[in-house]
Amino acid sequence: MAERLLEVEDLVVSFRTYAGKVHAVRGVSFAVDAGETLAIVGESGSGKSVTVQAVMRLLTTPPAVIERGRIRYGGRDLLALSEREMQDVRGREIGMIFQDPMTSLNPTMTVGRQIAEGLIRHQKLSRSAALEEAVRLLGEVGIPNPEVRIKQYPHQFSGGMRQRAMIAMAIANRPKIVIADEPTTALDVTIQAQILELLVELQRTHGMAIILITHDLGVVAKMAHRVAVMYAGQILEAGSVDDLFYRPRHPYTWGLLNSIPRIDAGERKPLVSIPGSPPNLIDPPKGCPFAPRCPYAMEICVRRMPEETPVPPSGVPLSEAGAPETVGRTAADARSSGDADASHRPTAVRKTGRSAAGAGHTVRCWLMHPMAPKVEPPIAAGRESRV
């Protein structure tokens, strides 16, 4: 069994603004094992970047507040560390590739000096030794003439070369985890493919785990082992990459997959989008945040957020796989009567402990309830028939 590197439990992050309190991350839990790639996917504004910035303790306080949760790495809770202790974790234990290579590098420092800075800080190398290592790192990430390039400034690099330099900085101290926050943003398609291939090769060479933040499901298919689908600050579905593409269970996941342009669709078929907009997180909904946009929404979806439910393998009844048993009146009753009284809530789902963390496929959706109407996943049916 792979070593568990990082565990995030019940993370809650908000922002204090003039308009009110923005509930950006609402009870997110996931884990990362050694050598794997976990992709966190979702629309812009779903809380993906805020989540990983909270892991790195990079959120500015105020306005950001980490209200609750635990972030465990190496037997320690990162939220309990002092800023000085956290500086020893950043770069050395957990590296990060930031979203925009155009603005993430310091324009007043040479690229070589920026890479050497972390080596001097964490490995106590001399300046000359650090610059020598910076040359090697630039060569490793595919930048030609690294001896010349370390003396140049970011504006003298192309977009793809800047991103390669960012990757060199992220892996310089051999971290166990690298967080890649939209690593192909603002790059053309050819350069995107090269950057993704580079990350895969570096992961194979160094054995590092990757947390990949993206809204591009093509990137997910190419790189990820497991996927967490995030919406309105919550993880709605989590499982292996095969679970996501061939056995999705949440209507939001279906919508994401249905919005992927298909090469066999023909020229005149319009692109598909998910109707509506994400909810206002100053006043987040009590129930499922996707309910207003969901064509399968029931009354209970609006009233109450469902528990995390393990998805059974094909042919296994929900009750045998740990789905919630009914107590009193159930989802079907609530749908017909509009009654969402907490005293009739189904029993809590059996926790697998492996949702976004590994082997399990889990979903938070009332359609998983034994008494919910049976809905065939439209994307899964179409894709399974072609496999």
KEKE-3310 file (N, C-alpha, C; in steps of 0.2 Angstrom, whole numbers, plus 5000, padded with zeros to 4 digits):
npx = (5004:5003:5012:5004:5004:4998:4984:4969:4957:4940:4941:4938:4936:4935:4931:4932:4923:4917:4905:4900:4902:4911:4909:4921:4927:4920:4920:4930:4938:4951:4965:4982:4992:5009:5018:5007:4994:4983:4969:4960:4945:4934:4922:4928:4930:4926:4933:4945:4958:4959:4958:4971:4980:4977:4982:4995:4997:4996:4987:4981:4979:4970:4960:4956:4951:4955:4944:4941:4947:4959:4976:4986:5003:5017:5015:5012:5001:4998:4992:4994:5007:5020:5024:5038:5041:5033:5039:5049:5043:5037:5042:5053:5047:5034:5031:5026:5018:5014:4999:4999:5012:5017:5017:5021:5035:5048:5051:5062:5073:5086:5082:5090:5095:5083:5079:5090:5089:5080:5087:5098:5092:5085:5094:5106:5116:5131:5132:5138:5137:5123:5119:5125:5118:5106:5108:5108:5095:5087:5091:5086:5072:5071:5075:5085:5103:5106:5116:5117:5104:5102:5106:5098:5083:5065:5057:5064:5061:5051:5033:5031:5044:5045:5036:5042:5053:5047:5043:5055:5059:5050:5053:5066:5071:5068:5054:5041:5028:5021:5011:5002:4995:4983:4993:4995:4989:4986:4995:4999:4992:5001:5012:5006:5004:5018:5022:5014:5018:5031:5029:5023:5034:5044:5038:5038:5052:5056:5047:5037:5022:5008:4997:4984:4977:4964:4952:4951:4947:4953:4966:4965:4962:4974:4984:4980:4977:4968:4952:4944:4929:4924:4913:4906:4913:4913:4917:4909:4910:4921:4934:4942:4951:4945:4933:4928:4927:4920:4911:4903:4893:4887:4876:4882:4895:4891:4887:4899:4906:4898:4900:4912:4920:4916:4925:4918:4906:4902:4901:4891:4884:4880:4891:4889:4883:4882:4867:4863:4871:4884:4881:4879:4891:4891:4879:4877:4868:4857:4855:4860:4872:4871:4858:4849:4853:4851:4844:4838:4834:4827:4814:4820:4834:4835:4833:4842:4859:4866:4873:4890:4892:4896:4900:4894:4901:4898:4882:4881:4870:4864:4862:4871:4883:4885:4877:4865:4853:4835:4827:4812:4803:4808:4819:4810:4798:4800:4801:4789:4781:4788:4793:4807:4811:4823:4822:4818:4829:4839:4850:4867:4879:4890:4906:4920:4933:4941:4938:4941:4953:4958:4956:4942:4926:4916:4901:4891:4875:4857:4852:4858:4851:4842:4828:4827:4822:4826:4840:4848:4865:4869:4881:4890:4883:4884:4898:4902:4897:4906:4918)
npy = (4994:5011:5025:5036:5053:5066:5073:5080:5086:5090:5104:5121:5137:5154:5171:5188:5201:5217:5215:5204:5189:5177:5160:5151:5138:5123:5112:5103:5087:5077:5066:5062:5050:5043:5046:5047:5055:5067:5074:5089:5095:5107:5121:5138:5147:5137:5134:5128:5132:5140:5130:5123:5133:5136:5124:5126:5137:5150:5160:5176:5184:5196:5195:5182:5168:5153:5143:5130:5113:5101:5099:5087:5082:5072:5068:5079:5093:5105:5117:5121:5125:5136:5152:5152:5138:5133:5139:5130:5119:5123:5122:5113:5102:5102:5107:5120:5124:5139:5147:5156:5158:5170:5180:5175:5174:5184:5199:5207:5199:5188:5172:5161:5165:5166:5152:5147:5153:5145:5134:5138:5141:5130:5119:5123:5127:5134:5149:5148:5134:5132:5140:5132:5120:5125:5127:5114:5110:5118:5112:5099:5101:5104:5116:5124:5128:5131:5137:5149:5154:5155:5167:5176:5187:5185:5191:5189:5176:5164:5160:5146:5143:5150:5143:5131:5135:5138:5125:5119:5127:5122:5108:5108:5106:5092:5089:5079:5081:5089:5104:5108:5121:5124:5122:5124:5136:5149:5145:5140:5126:5116:5119:5116:5102:5098:5103:5095:5082:5084:5085:5072:5064:5069:5066:5052:5050:5056:5051:5058:5064:5072:5086:5091:5105:5109:5114:5107:5093:5085:5086:5080:5067:5063:5064:5061:5050:5049:5058:5072:5080:5096:5109:5124:5125:5113:5095:5085:5073:5059:5049:5036:5039:5032:5029:5042:5045:5034:5029:5039:5047:5059:5072:5084:5080:5073:5084:5091:5082:5080:5093:5092:5095:5085:5075:5067:5073:5081:5095:5105:5103:5111:5117:5110:5117:5119:5124:5139:5147:5146:5145:5160:5162:5170:5168:5153:5139:5128:5115:5104:5111:5111:5109:5120:5120:5107:5095:5084:5087:5085:5089:5087:5089:5102:5106:5099:5094:5080:5065:5059:5045:5029:5022:5008:4993:4988:4980:4978:4980:4995:4995:4985:4990:5000:5011:5024:5018:5019:5029:5031:5043:5045:5050:5050:5052:5065:5072:5071:5078:5089:5089:5092:5088:5087:5076:5065:5061:5051:5038:5041:5040:5025:5028:5027:5031:5032:5041:5054:5049:5038:5021:5021:5025:5039:5048:5063:5064:5064:5055:5043:5038:5024:5025:5034:5040:5030:5034:5034:5036:5047:5050:5040:5029:5031:5032:5019:5011:5012:5008)
npz = (5000:4996:5003:5014:5011:5013:5021:5021:5031:5033:5029:5030:5023:5023:5016:5022:5016:5010:5005:5012:5021:5012:5008:5004:5004:5009:5020:5014:5011:5008:5002:4998:4991:4990:4975:4966:4956:4960:4954:4955:4950:4942:4939:4936:4951:4960:4971:4970:4969:4980:4990:4989:4991:5004:5009:5008:5016:5011:5010:5012:5027:5036:5021:5021:5030:5039:5045:5050:5051:5047:5041:5038:5037:5036:5049:5056:5059:5048:5049:5062:5063:5065:5056:5053:5054:5044:5033:5031:5026:5014:4997:5001:5006:5000:4985:4973:4958:4951:4944:4934:4923:4918:4927:4939:4941:4948:4941:4943:4946:4940:4932:4936:4948:4955:4956:4963:4975:4983:4984:4992:5003:5008:5006:5010:5002:4994:4985:4972:4970:4971:4960:4950:4952:4948:4934:4930:4933:4925:4913:4915:4914:4901:4895:4883:4882:4896:4904:4899:4900:4914:4918:4913:4912:4917:4907:4896:4892:4884:4885:4887:4891:4903:4911:4912:4919:4931:4935:4937:4948:4957:4959:4963:4976:4978:4982:4991:4987:4973:4969:4956:4950:4938:4927:4913:4910:4899:4889:4873:4863:4859:4867:4879:4879:4879:4892:4900:4897:4902:4915:4918:4915:4925:4936:4935:4936:4948:4957:4964:4971:4964:4965:4955:4949:4939:4926:4914:4907:4898:4901:4914:4910:4904:4914:4927:4942:4951:4955:4961:4961:4961:4967:4970:4982:4988:4988:4977:4970:4970:4964:4955:4939:4929:4935:4935:4921:4915:4924:4930:4943:4948:4944:4941:4937:4926:4918:4916:4908:4897:4891:4885:4870:4856:4844:4835:4833:4822:4812:4813:4825:4840:4854:4870:4885:4903:4910:4918:4933:4945:4963:4974:4985:4996:5002:5004:4998:5007:5004:4991:4981:4968:4964:4959:4945:4941:4931:4937:4949:4966:4978:4991:4988:4987:5000:5009:5011:5004:5012:5010:4999:4996:4980:4973:4965:4948:4947:4961:4974:4981:4995:5000:4997:5006:5006:5012:5024:5025:5037:5045:5036:5019:5005:4994:5000:5005:4994:4988:4998:5002:5014:5025:5037:5050:5059:5051:5044:5034:5039:5043:5031:5028:5032:5020:5021:5011:5000:4991:4993:4989:4985:4984:4977:4978:4981:4983:4982:4981:4972:4974:4984:4990:4988:4978:4962:4948:4938:4923:4920:4908:4901:4905:4899:4885:4883:4888:4879:4868:4872)
capx = (5000:5007:5013:5000:5008:4994:4977:4965:4950:4935:4944:4933:4939:4930:4934:4928:4922:4912:4898:4898:4907:4911:4911:4924:4929:4915:4921:4933:4942:4955:4971:4986:4997:5015:5018:5000:4992:4976:4966:4954:4942:4928:4922:4931:4926:4923:4937:4951:4965:4959:4960:4978:4983:4976:4987:5002:4997:4998:4981:4982:4974:4964:4953:4955:4951:4954:4939:4941:4950:4966:4980:4991:5008:5022:5013:5010:4996:5002:4988:4997:5014:5022:5026:5045:5041:5030:5044:5053:5039:5036:5048:5057:5042:5029:5032:5020:5019:5008:4994:5001:5019:5019:5017:5023:5042:5050:5054:5069:5079:5087:5079:5095:5095:5076:5080:5096:5087:5077:5092:5102:5088:5084:5100:5112:5122:5134:5129:5140:5134:5116:5119:5127:5112:5100:5109:5106:5088:5085:5092:5082:5066:5071:5077:5091:5108:5104:5121:5116:5098:5101:5108:5092:5077:5059:5054:5068:5059:5044:5028:5032:5050:5044:5033:5047:5057:5043:5043:5062:5059:5046:5056:5073:5073:5065:5048:5037:5022:5020:5005:5002:4989:4982:5000:4995:4986:4989:5000:4996:4990:5007:5016:5003:5006:5025:5022:5011:5023:5037:5027:5023:5041:5047:5035:5041:5059:5057:5043:5033:5015:5005:4990:4983:4971:4962:4945:4952:4946:4958:4972:4964:4963:4981:4989:4977:4976:4961:4949:4939:4925:4923:4908:4904:4917:4913:4918:4903:4911:4928:4936:4948:4950:4941:4926:4925:4925:4916:4905:4901:4887:4884:4874:4887:4900:4888:4887:4906:4908:4894:4902:4918:4919:4918:4927:4913:4899:4900:4903:4885:4882:4883:4894:4885:4885:4878:4863:4863:4877:4885:4877:4882:4893:4890:4873:4877:4862:4857:4855:4865:4873:4870:4851:4846:4855:4851:4838:4836:4834:4821:4813:4825:4840:4836:4832:4847:4865:4866:4880:4895:4889:4901:4897:4895:4903:4892:4878:4880:4865:4867:4862:4876:4889:4886:4872:4861:4847:4830:4824:4806:4801:4814:4819:4804:4793:4801:4800:4782:4778:4792:4795:4814:4812:4829:4821:4817:4835:4842:4856:4873:4883:4896:4912:4925:4939:4945:4934:4946:4960:4962:4952:4934:4922:4910:4897:4886:4869:4852:4850:4861:4847:4838:4821:4826:4821:4832:4842:4854:4870:4869:4888:4892:4880:4887:4905:4903:4896:4911:4924)
capy = (5000:5017:5029:5042:5059:5072:5072:5086:5084:5095:5111:5127:5143:5160:5178:5193:5206:5222:5213:5199:5183:5172:5154:5148:5131:5121:5105:5098:5082:5073:5063:5061:5045:5044:5044:5047:5062:5068:5080:5093:5098:5110:5127:5143:5149:5132:5134:5123:5136:5142:5124:5121:5139:5135:5119:5129:5143:5156:5164:5182:5185:5195:5194:5175:5164:5146:5142:5124:5108:5098:5097:5083:5080:5070:5067:5086:5097:5111:5123:5122:5127:5144:5154:5150:5131:5132:5140:5124:5114:5126:5121:5108:5096:5103:5112:5123:5128:5143:5147:5161:5159:5176:5185:5172:5175:5190:5202:5210:5194:5183:5166:5157:5168:5164:5145:5146:5155:5140:5129:5140:5142:5123:5114:5126:5127:5140:5153:5145:5127:5133:5141:5126:5116:5128:5125:5107:5109:5120:5107:5094:5103:5105:5123:5124:5133:5133:5141:5156:5156:5157:5174:5180:5189:5182:5194:5186:5169:5163:5158:5139:5142:5152:5138:5126:5138:5137:5118:5118:5129:5118:5102:5109:5103:5086:5088:5073:5083:5096:5106:5111:5125:5126:5123:5125:5142:5155:5142:5137:5119:5112:5120:5113:5095:5097:5104:5089:5077:5085:5083:5065:5061:5071:5061:5045:5050:5058:5048:5063:5065:5078:5088:5095:5109:5111:5113:5104:5086:5082:5086:5075:5060:5062:5064:5059:5043:5050:5064:5075:5085:5101:5113:5128:5125:5106:5090:5082:5066:5057:5042:5035:5043:5028:5031:5049:5045:5029:5027:5045:5046:5065:5076:5089:5077:5072:5090:5092:5077:5082:5099:5091:5094:5078:5075:5064:5076:5085:5103:5109:5102:5116:5115:5110:5120:5118:5130:5142:5149:5143:5149:5165:5159:5174:5165:5147:5135:5123:5109:5103:5118:5111:5108:5124:5119:5100:5093:5078:5089:5084:5094:5086:5091:5109:5106:5096:5091:5073:5063:5055:5038:5025:5020:5001:4991:4986:4974:4977:4984:5001:4993:4981:4994:5005:5017:5025:5015:5024:5030:5035:5045:5046:5056:5050:5055:5072:5075:5072:5082:5095:5089:5090:5088:5083:5070:5060:5061:5045:5037:5043:5035:5022:5031:5023:5033:5032:5044:5057:5047:5032:5016:5022:5030:5041:5054:5066:5065:5061:5050:5037:5035:5018:5026:5039:5038:5027:5038:5031:5041:5048:5050:5033:5024:5033:5030:5012:5007:5013:5005)
capz = (5000:4995:5009:5014:5012:5015:5023:5022:5034:5034:5028:5029:5022:5021:5015:5024:5011:5011:5003:5017:5022:5006:5011:4998:5004:5014:5022:5009:5013:5003:5004:4993:4992:4987:4968:4962:4954:4962:4950:4958:4944:4943:4936:4939:4957:4964:4977:4969:4970:4987:4994:4989:4994:5011:5011:5008:5020:5007:5009:5016:5032:5032:5022:5022:5037:5039:5051:5053:5048:5048:5036:5041:5033:5040:5056:5059:5057:5045:5052:5069:5063:5065:5049:5052:5053:5038:5027:5030:5022:5007:4993:5003:5007:4996:4980:4970:4951:4951:4939:4928:4923:4915:4932:4945:4942:4950:4935:4944:4947:4935:4933:4939:4955:4958:4957:4968:4982:4987:4986:4997:5009:5011:5006:5013:4997:4992:4979:4966:4970:4969:4952:4946:4952:4944:4927:4929:4934:4918:4908:4916:4912:4894:4892:4880:4884:4903:4906:4897:4902:4921:4918:4909:4916:4915:4901:4890:4891:4881:4890:4889:4895:4910:4915:4913:4925:4937:4937:4939:4955:4961:4960:4965:4983:4978:4987:4990:4983:4969:4968:4950:4949:4931:4925:4906:4908:4894:4884:4867:4863:4858:4873:4884:4878:4881:4899:4903:4896:4906:4922:4919:4915:4931:4942:4935:4938:4955:4962:4968:4970:4961:4965:4949:4949:4932:4923:4908:4908:4894:4906:4919:4907:4902:4920:4934:4944:4955:4953:4965:4957:4966:4965:4976:4988:4991:4983:4975:4968:4970:4963:4950:4933:4926:4938:4932:4913:4913:4929:4934:4946:4950:4938:4939:4933:4919:4914:4914:4903:4891:4888:4881:4862:4853:4837:4830:4834:4816:4812:4815:4832:4845:4860:4876:4892:4909:4911:4925:4936:4952:4968:4978:4991:5002:5005:5001:4998:5013:5001:4986:4978:4960:4963:4954:4938:4940:4928:4941:4956:4969:4984:4996:4986:4989:5008:5013:5008:5005:5014:5006:4998:4992:4974:4972:4958:4944:4949:4968:4977:4986:5002:5001:4997:5012:5005:5018:5025:5027:5044:5044:5029:5015:5000:4990:5004:5006:4987:4987:5003:5004:5021:5026:5044:5052:5062:5047:5040:5033:5044:5040:5026:5031:5029:5018:5023:5005:4995:4987:4996:4986:4981:4984:4972:4982:4978:4987:4978:4983:4967:4976:4989:4988:4986:4973:4955:4945:4933:4920:4919:4901:4898:4906:4894:4879:4883:4889:4873:4863:4875)
cpx = (5004:5007:5008:5004:5004:4987:4974:4958:4946:4937:4938:4937:4934:4934:4929:4928:4917:4905:4896:4904:4906:4914:4914:4925:4924:4916:4924:4938:4945:4961:4975:4991:5003:5015:5012:4999:4984:4974:4960:4951:4936:4928:4926:4927:4924:4927:4943:4957:4965:4961:4967:4982:4983:4981:4994:5002:4999:4992:4983:4977:4975:4965:4952:4955:4950:4950:4940:4945:4957:4969:4986:4996:5014:5021:5012:5004:4999:4998:4991:5004:5015:5024:5033:5045:5038:5034:5048:5050:5038:5042:5052:5053:5037:5030:5026:5022:5012:5005:4997:5009:5022:5020:5020:5031:5043:5054:5061:5074:5080:5084:5084:5095:5088:5076:5085:5093:5084:5082:5097:5098:5087:5089:5106:5118:5125:5131:5131:5138:5127:5115:5120:5121:5106:5101:5107:5099:5085:5086:5088:5075:5065:5072:5084:5096:5107:5110:5120:5109:5097:5103:5103:5087:5070:5056:5058:5066:5052:5039:5029:5039:5049:5040:5038:5052:5054:5043:5050:5062:5055:5049:5063:5075:5070:5059:5045:5031:5023:5013:5005:4995:4988:4989:5000:4991:4990:4994:4996:4996:4997:5012:5013:5004:5013:5025:5019:5015:5029:5035:5026:5030:5045:5044:5037:5048:5060:5053:5038:5026:5013:4998:4989:4977:4970:4955:4945:4952:4951:4965:4971:4965:4970:4985:4986:4976:4969:4959:4944:4936:4923:4918:4906:4907:4916:4915:4912:4904:4919:4929:4941:4946:4945:4934:4923:4923:4920:4910:4904:4894:4883:4882:4878:4893:4898:4889:4894:4908:4905:4896:4909:4917:4921:4920:4923:4907:4897:4900:4897:4882:4885:4886:4889:4887:4881:4874:4864:4870:4878:4882:4882:4884:4894:4884:4872:4870:4863:4858:4861:4866:4872:4863:4848:4847:4854:4844:4835:4834:4827:4820:4819:4832:4841:4836:4838:4853:4865:4873:4884:4893:4894:4897:4898:4898:4897:4889:4878:4875:4868:4867:4868:4883:4890:4882:4868:4855:4842:4828:4818:4804:4808:4814:4813:4798:4794:4800:4793:4778:4781:4794:4803:4816:4818:4828:4820:4823:4837:4848:4862:4877:4889:4902:4917:4932:4944:4942:4939:4953:4962:4957:4945:4932:4916:4907:4892:4880:4863:4849:4853:4856:4843:4831:4821:4825:4827:4834:4848:4859:4871:4876:4891:4890:4883:4894:4906:4902:4901:4918:4925)
cpy = (5006:5021:5035:5048:5065:5070:5078:5084:5090:5103:5116:5133:5149:5166:5183:5199:5211:5220:5207:5194:5178:5165:5150:5141:5128:5114:5100:5093:5078:5070:5062:5055:5046:5042:5044:5054:5062:5075:5083:5097:5102:5117:5132:5146:5144:5131:5130:5127:5138:5136:5123:5127:5138:5129:5121:5135:5149:5161:5170:5183:5191:5197:5186:5172:5157:5144:5136:5119:5106:5097:5094:5081:5078:5070:5074:5089:5104:5118:5125:5125:5134:5145:5151:5142:5129:5134:5134:5119:5117:5125:5115:5101:5096:5108:5114:5126:5132:5144:5151:5162:5166:5181:5181:5173:5182:5194:5206:5206:5190:5176:5161:5159:5165:5156:5144:5148:5150:5135:5131:5140:5135:5118:5117:5126:5134:5143:5150:5138:5128:5135:5136:5121:5119:5127:5118:5106:5112:5115:5101:5095:5105:5112:5123:5129:5135:5137:5148:5159:5158:5164:5179:5182:5185:5184:5192:5179:5169:5161:5151:5139:5145:5147:5132:5128:5137:5130:5117:5121:5125:5111:5102:5106:5096:5085:5082:5075:5089:5097:5110:5115:5128:5127:5124:5132:5146:5152:5139:5129:5115:5113:5116:5106:5094:5098:5098:5083:5077:5083:5076:5062:5063:5067:5054:5045:5051:5055:5052:5062:5072:5080:5093:5098:5111:5111:5109:5096:5082:5081:5080:5068:5058:5060:5060:5052:5043:5057:5066:5081:5090:5106:5117:5127:5118:5101:5085:5074:5065:5050:5041:5038:5039:5029:5037:5048:5040:5027:5033:5044:5053:5069:5081:5086:5075:5078:5092:5088:5079:5088:5098:5091:5088:5078:5072:5067:5080:5092:5107:5108:5107:5113:5115:5113:5118:5124:5133:5144:5146:5148:5155:5162:5164:5171:5158:5143:5130:5116:5108:5109:5117:5110:5113:5123:5112:5098:5087:5080:5087:5089:5093:5088:5099:5110:5104:5093:5084:5071:5060:5048:5035:5022:5012:4999:4989:4980:4973:4982:4989:4999:4989:4985:5000:5011:5018:5021:5020:5023:5034:5037:5047:5051:5056:5053:5063:5075:5076:5077:5088:5095:5087:5090:5084:5076:5064:5059:5054:5044:5039:5038:5032:5025:5026:5025:5034:5036:5047:5054:5041:5027:5017:5026:5032:5047:5057:5068:5061:5055:5043:5034:5029:5019:5032:5036:5035:5031:5035:5036:5041:5047:5043:5028:5025:5031:5023:5008:5007:5010:4998)
cpz = (5000:5002:5008:5015:5015:5016:5024:5025:5035:5034:5026:5029:5020:5020:5018:5019:5013:5010:5008:5017:5016:5009:5005:4998:5010:5015:5017:5013:5007:5005:4998:4995:4988:4979:4964:4961:4956:4958:4954:4952:4946:4939:4939:4945:4961:4970:4976:4971:4978:4992:4994:4992:5002:5014:5012:5013:5017:5006:5014:5021:5036:5025:5023:5029:5036:5045:5054:5049:5050:5042:5038:5035:5037:5047:5060:5056:5054:5048:5059:5069:5063:5058:5048:5050:5046:5032:5026:5026:5015:5003:4995:5003:5001:4991:4976:4963:4951:4944:4933:4928:4920:4921:4939:4946:4944:4944:4936:4946:4941:4937:4937:4947:4959:4960:4963:4975:4986:4989:4991:5004:5012:5011:5008:5008:4996:4986:4973:4965:4968:4962:4948:4946:4948:4936:4926:4929:4927:4913:4908:4913:4904:4891:4889:4882:4891:4906:4905:4900:4910:4922:4915:4914:4913:4908:4895:4889:4888:4887:4892:4893:4902:4914:4916:4919:4931:4939:4940:4947:4960:4963:4963:4971:4984:4983:4985:4986:4979:4968:4961:4949:4942:4928:4917:4905:4904:4890:4878:4867:4863:4864:4879:4884:4881:4889:4902:4903:4901:4913:4923:4919:4922:4937:4941:4937:4945:4960:4966:4967:4968:4963:4960:4949:4942:4931:4917:4909:4903:4897:4911:4916:4905:4908:4926:4935:4947:4954:4959:4961:4962:4963:4971:4982:4992:4986:4983:4973:4968:4968:4958:4944:4929:4928:4935:4925:4911:4918:4933:4937:4948:4944:4936:4935:4926:4915:4912:4908:4896:4888:4885:4874:4860:4846:4832:4830:4827:4817:4814:4822:4837:4851:4866:4882:4897:4910:4918:4927:4943:4957:4971:4984:4997:5006:5002:5002:5004:5010:4996:4982:4970:4959:4958:4947:4936:4937:4932:4948:4959:4975:4989:4994:4988:4997:5012:5009:5009:5008:5009:5005:4994:4986:4973:4965:4955:4946:4957:4970:4981:4993:5004:5001:5002:5010:5011:5018:5027:5034:5043:5037:5025:5010:4996:4994:5004:4999:4986:4992:5004:5011:5022:5033:5046:5055:5058:5042:5039:5037:5040:5036:5030:5028:5026:5020:5017:4999:4990:4989:4993:4982:4980:4979:4976:4979:4983:4983:4980:4978:4969:4982:4986:4985:4981:4967:4952:4938:4930:4918:4911:4898:4899:4901:4888:4878:4884:4883:4867:4866:4873)
residu = (MET:ALA:GLU:ARG:LEU:LEU:GLU:VAL:GLU:ASP:LEU:VAL:VAL:SER:PHE:ARG:THR:TYR:ALA:GLY:LYS:VAL:HIS:ALA:VAL:ARG:GLY:VAL:SER:PHE:ALA:VAL:ASP:ALA:GLY:GLU:THR:LEU:ALA:ILE:VAL:GLY:GLU:SER:GLY:SER:GLY:LYS:SER:VAL:THR:VAL:GLN:ALA:VAL:MET:ARG:LEU:LEU:THR:THR:PRO:PRO:ALA:VAL:ILE:GLU:ARG:GLY:ARG:ILE:ARG:TYR:GLY:GLY:ARG:ASP:LEU:LEU:ALA:LEU:SER:GLU:ARG:GLU:MET:GLN:ASP:VAL:ARG:GLY:ARG:GLU:ILE:GLY:MET:ILE:PHE:GLN:ASP:PRO:MET:THR:SER:LEU:ASN:PRO:THR:MET:THR:VAL:GLY:ARG:GLN:ILE:ALA:GLU:GLY:LEU:ILE:ARG:HIS:GLN:LYS:LEU:SER:ARG:SER:ALA:ALA:LEU:GLU:GLU:ALA:VAL:ARG:LEU:LEU:GLY:GLU:VAL:GLY:ILE:PRO:ASN:PRO:GLU:VAL:ARG:ILE:LYS:GLN:TYR:PRO:HIS:GLN:PHE:SER:GLY:GLY:MET:ARG:GLN:ARG:ALA:MET:ILE:ALA:MET:ALA:ILE:ALA:ASN:ARG:PRO:LYS:ILE:VAL:ILE:ALA:ASP:GLU:PRO:THR:THR:ALA:LEU:ASP:VAL:THR:ILE:GLN:ALA:GLN:ILE:LEU:GLU:LEU:LEU:VAL:GLU:LEU:GLN:ARG:THR:HIS:GLY:MET:ALA:ILE:ILE:LEU:ILE:THR:HIS:ASP:LEU:GLY:VAL:VAL:ALA:LYS:MET:ALA:HIS:ARG:VAL:ALA:VAL:MET:TYR:ALA:GLY:GLN:ILE:LEU:GLU:ALA:GLY:SER:VAL:ASP:ASP:LEU:PHE:TYR:ARG:PRO:ARG:HIS:PRO:TYR:THR:TRP:GLY:LEU:LEU:ASN:SER:ILE:PRO:ARG:ILE:ASP:ALA:GLY:GLU:ARG:LYS:PRO:LEU:VAL:SER:ILE:PRO:GLY:SER:PRO:PRO:ASN:LEU:ILE:ASP:PRO:PRO:LYS:GLY:CYS:PRO:PHE:ALA:PRO:ARG:CYS:PRO:TYR:ALA:MET:GLU:ILE:CYS:VAL:ARG:ARG:MET:PRO:GLU:GLU:THR:PRO:VAL:PRO:PRO:SER:GLY:VAL:PRO:LEU:SER:GLU:ALA:GLY:ALA:PRO:GLU:THR:VAL:GLY:ARG:THR:ALA:ALA:ASP:ALA:ARG:SER:SER:GLY:ASP:ALA:ASP:ALA:SER:HIS:ARG:PRO:THR:ALA:VAL:ARG:LYS:THR:GLY:ARG:SER:ALA:ALA:GLY:ALA:GLY:HIS:THR:VAL:ARG:CYS:TRP:LEU:MET:HIS:PRO:MET:ALA:PRO:LYS:VAL:GLU:PRO:PRO:ILE:ALA:ALA:GLY:ARG:GLU:SER:ARG:VAL)
# end
